[in-house]
Amino acid sequence: MCSNRSSCPASDAALRHAVAAHPEQGWTLLCDGSIVFDDSGELHPDGSVVPPCRVPAERLAVAA
């Protein structure tokens, strides 16, 4: 994360944008330094974590 310029409004999560994407590894680095994972989890620069939204196993479709 570059500290010389602030291209990302840290207060507005909707305006964050990707600065590096690694879909083959399942994560994207955002302009505020947060890492967003494909399973919807997030890791923030301050160390806080947003757990992924997981669907209960009972709701998963089963192939017949």
C-alpha positions in Angstrom: 0.0 0.0 0.0 1.5 3.3 -1.0 1.4 6.0 1.7 2.3 8.8 -0.7 -1.1 9.2 -2.2 -4.6 8.4 -1.1 -6.5 7.1 -4.1 -9.0 5.3 -2.0 -11.7 6.7 0.3 -11.2 4.4 3.4 -14.5 5.6 4.9 -16.6 4.4 1.9 -16.3 0.7 1.2 -18.4 1.0 -1.9 -15.8 3.2 -3.6 -12.8 0.9 -3.0 -11.2 -0.5 -6.1 -8.8 -3.4 -6.9 -5.1 -2.6 -7.3 -4.0 -6.2 -7.7 -6.1 -9.3 -8.5 -5.0 -13.0 -8.3 -8.1 -15.0 -9.2 -6.0 -18.1 -9.6 -5.2 -17.8 -5.9 -8.7 -16.5 -4.9 -7.9 -13.0 -3.6 -7.8 -9.3 -4.6 -5.9 -6.5 -3.0 -7.9 -3.3 -2.7 -6.7 0.3 -2.7 -7.2 0.7 1.1 -4.9 -2.3 1.8 -7.7 -4.7 2.4 -7.6 -8.2 0.9 -10.9 -9.7 -0.3 -11.2 -13.4 -0.8 -13.4 -15.2 -3.3 -15.3 -16.8 -0.5 -16.5 -13.3 0.6 -14.1 -13.0 3.5 -11.9 -9.9 4.1 -8.7 -9.1 5.9 -8.2 -5.4 6.8 -4.9 -3.6 7.3 -5.7 -3.1 11.0 -5.9 -6.9 11.4 -9.6 -7.1 11.6 -11.4 -9.9 9.8 -14.7 -10.2 8.0 -15.6 -13.9 8.0 -16.9 -15.4 4.8 -20.7 -15.8 4.3 -21.1 -19.6 4.1 -24.2 -21.5 3.1 -25.3 -24.2 5.5 -24.6 -27.7 4.2 -28.3 -28.5 4.3 -29.0 -25.8 1.7 -26.4 -27.0 -0.8 -27.7 -28.6 -4.0 -27.0 -32.3 -4.4 -26.5 -33.9 -7.8 -28.8 -36.9 -8.4 
